[in-house]
Amino acid sequence: MSYQLRTADPKSDPALGPLLDAAFQRPGRESRLVHELSHHFPTFDPGLSLVATDGGADIGYALFLPRRFRFRGCEVPLVISSPFSTLPDVRERAVGTFLLETGLAALGDRGIRGAVVLGGQDFFQRRGYVGAFNLYTIDARRDRLEAVVAAHDVADESSSWRGLTAEDIPVIHAIYAKNYSGVDGSEVRTDAPIDWESSADQAFTVIHEREGKADAYLRFRVRETLAVMECGATDATAVLSLVAFLARLAAEHNRSTVEVHLPPPHPLFRKLFCAGCMAEGNNFHDEALLRIVDWTGVLTDTGPSWSRALELSGLDDLSLGIDGVDYLLAPDGPTAVEVDHGRSDRHIDLPTGWEVPLLTGRLDWRDLAFSDAGGSEVLDSFGREQLSLLFPTRTPMWTYSPVFEIADE
Ligand SMILES: CC(C)(COP(=O)(O)OP(=O)(O)OC[C@H]1O[C@@H](n2cnc3c(N)ncnc32)[C@H](O)[C@@H]1OP(=O)(O)O)[C@@H](O)C(=O)NCCC(=O)NCCS
């Protein structure tokens, strides 16, 4: 079956909202998200806002939203493939596949290396997307929060917290960059308000001021659970202000726990952990997926991290086999090359399906040792040492922009 395609700018295309509402069957959710993104998101690209049509009728929509992500301390341009949906009565007729293939094919010209998505797991996993990120939660119990506040004699600071203003954005941008810099999958934010203010119902972004300057921020939502989605602090004193605010929130909403979604290297996570709060990490039920379409590009973008690993290993170069292609990592940067397969002392074939989670740090050589994915072949004494240097333990978490909360459950 062959379909047609048109690009659609939601700013000037009134048919798009009804199409999204009919496709997702959640009126006002994805249609509002796409409206907000097209009107306010600086990297929205109407050329990657795709409608599939059949005989003149719109039957599916896919947005590929350009975004920069941090991996291995470097920035990599990707897209978020969402919202993505076809009308219920045309499903399983290859419309989704058509939209996906067309969208991914358009990425190369734009220098974009791949795509991430949350949801639609079966469909995307069968099309080269691989689980790439974890979910981290720390349960901030009210009694623990209050104990920290008492131990540090944190003053009643109720007057120091206020709403977000445009002037705060560069400041909290810098705080975010510092607090999330070691997280693989943290989005590189812009200074656009949409990247900071809460967009969903019962969700709030608040700012803490000390001596007239913003020194902490917090984004939280009040639903069945009281949840912190993101926050940051300039220093240890500002971390205590966050703890005090959480204690106050828990008391005001009469909750015994605040669910705090932060990666383990984050200063508030560490503070809560040291206060005896229970921390949990899981694989996000394999729902947060990444597909790389340009490995040479990714290896080039993350070049400094490979150079450091080569230096540590004392090797001049090393080649990685990824999806049947060999890539040479050398001081001048990575290239896709034919390698001489006699050089087993300088070549590692990454097992199929492991390339992406090794890149994001979700899996490492220890996982390979316990898998039946050909780990034992790769993990000879050379491979084990090199893999541990090339792919050190990291924290893979996708810190997606608050605007996507519009489409959250
Ligand atoms: C996920 C989604 C976009 C897939 O769209 P779709 O139009 O059904 O996609 P396709 O028809 O291309 O593929 C779906 C399945 O139908 C199969 N199929 C395609 N054409 C077929 C045909 N003629 N006969 C039988 N099966 C067919 C495909 O092989 C595929 O199965 P597979 O995944 O096992 O390979 C759609 O189910 C959807 O909109 N879901 C709700 C929204 C959502 O979850 N979005 C993702 C996150 S934003």
The ligand as a MOL file (V3000), in Angstrom:
LIG
                    3D

  0  0  0     0  0            999 V3000
M  V30 BEGIN CTAB
M  V30 COUNTS 48 50 0 0 0
M  V30 BEGIN ATOM
M  V30 1 C 2.3810 2.8130 17.4030 0
M  V30 2 C 1.5360 3.1790 16.1870 0
M  V30 3 C 1.9260 4.5830 15.7370 0
M  V30 4 C 1.7990 2.1970 15.0580 0
M  V30 5 O 1.1090 2.6430 13.8990 0
M  V30 6 P 0.5920 1.6420 12.7540 0
M  V30 7 O 0.0430 2.5040 11.6740 0
M  V30 8 O -0.2840 0.5860 13.3000 0
M  V30 9 O 1.9880 1.0150 12.3030 0
M  V30 10 P 2.2730 -0.1190 11.2080 0
M  V30 11 O 0.9850 -0.5470 10.5760 0
M  V30 12 O 3.3090 0.3920 10.3160 0
M  V30 13 O 2.8790 -1.2680 12.0860 0
M  V30 14 C 2.1270 -1.9050 13.1150 0
M  V30 15 C 2.1110 -3.3940 12.9230 0
M  V30 16 O 1.2240 -3.7590 11.8700 0
M  V30 17 C 1.8690 -4.6520 10.9850 0
M  V30 18 N 1.3300 -4.4550 9.6470 0
M  V30 19 C 1.5940 -3.4340 8.8020 0
M  V30 20 N 0.9290 -3.6180 7.6500 0
M  V30 21 C 0.2210 -4.7630 7.7680 0
M  V30 22 C -0.6680 -5.4650 6.9190 0
M  V30 23 N -0.9540 -5.0100 5.6870 0
M  V30 24 N -1.2090 -6.5980 7.4070 0
M  V30 25 C -0.9220 -7.0620 8.6320 0
M  V30 26 N -0.0930 -6.4240 9.4800 0
M  V30 27 C 0.4840 -5.3010 9.0630 0
M  V30 28 C 3.3000 -4.2440 11.0580 0
M  V30 29 O 4.1540 -5.2560 10.6180 0
M  V30 30 C 3.4650 -3.9100 12.5160 0
M  V30 31 O 3.7490 -5.0380 13.2960 0
M  V30 32 P 5.2070 -5.2160 13.9150 0
M  V30 33 O 5.4080 -4.0100 14.8370 0
M  V30 34 O 5.0950 -6.4940 14.6230 0
M  V30 35 O 6.1450 -5.1840 12.7710 0
M  V30 36 C 0.0200 3.1290 16.5110 0
M  V30 37 O -0.2800 1.8780 17.0800 0
M  V30 38 C -0.4710 4.2060 17.4410 0
M  V30 39 O -0.7940 5.3090 16.9760 0
M  V30 40 N -0.5170 3.9170 18.7800 0
M  V30 41 C -1.0220 4.8680 19.7810 0
M  V30 42 C -0.0800 6.0370 19.9980 0
M  V30 43 C 1.3250 5.6360 20.4420 0
M  V30 44 O 1.4860 4.7500 21.2400 0
M  V30 45 N 2.3320 6.3580 19.9080 0
M  V30 46 C 3.7150 6.1120 20.2190 0
M  V30 47 C 4.3090 6.9840 21.2710 0
M  V30 48 S 4.1350 8.7210 20.9600 0
M  V30 END ATOM
M  V30 BEGIN BOND
M  V30 1 1 1 2
M  V30 2 1 2 3
M  V30 3 1 2 4
M  V30 4 1 2 36
M  V30 5 1 4 5
M  V30 6 1 5 6
M  V30 7 2 6 7
M  V30 8 1 6 8
M  V30 9 1 6 9
M  V30 10 1 9 10
M  V30 11 2 10 11
M  V30 12 1 10 12
M  V30 13 1 10 13
M  V30 14 1 13 14
M  V30 15 1 14 15
M  V30 16 1 15 16
M  V30 17 1 15 30
M  V30 18 1 16 17
M  V30 19 1 17 18
M  V30 20 1 17 28
M  V30 21 1 18 19
M  V30 22 1 18 27
M  V30 23 2 19 20
M  V30 24 1 20 21
M  V30 25 1 21 22
M  V30 26 2 21 27
M  V30 27 1 22 23
M  V30 28 2 22 24
M  V30 29 1 24 25
M  V30 30 2 25 26
M  V30 31 1 26 27
M  V30 32 1 28 29
M  V30 33 1 28 30
M  V30 34 1 30 31
M  V30 35 1 31 32
M  V30 36 2 32 33
M  V30 37 1 32 34
M  V30 38 1 32 35
M  V30 39 1 36 37
M  V30 40 1 36 38
M  V30 41 2 38 39
M  V30 42 1 38 40
M  V30 43 1 40 41
M  V30 44 1 41 42
M  V30 45 1 42 43
M  V30 46 2 43 44
M  V30 47 1 43 45
M  V30 48 1 45 46
M  V30 49 1 46 47
M  V30 50 1 47 48
M  V30 END BOND
M  V30 END CTAB
M  END
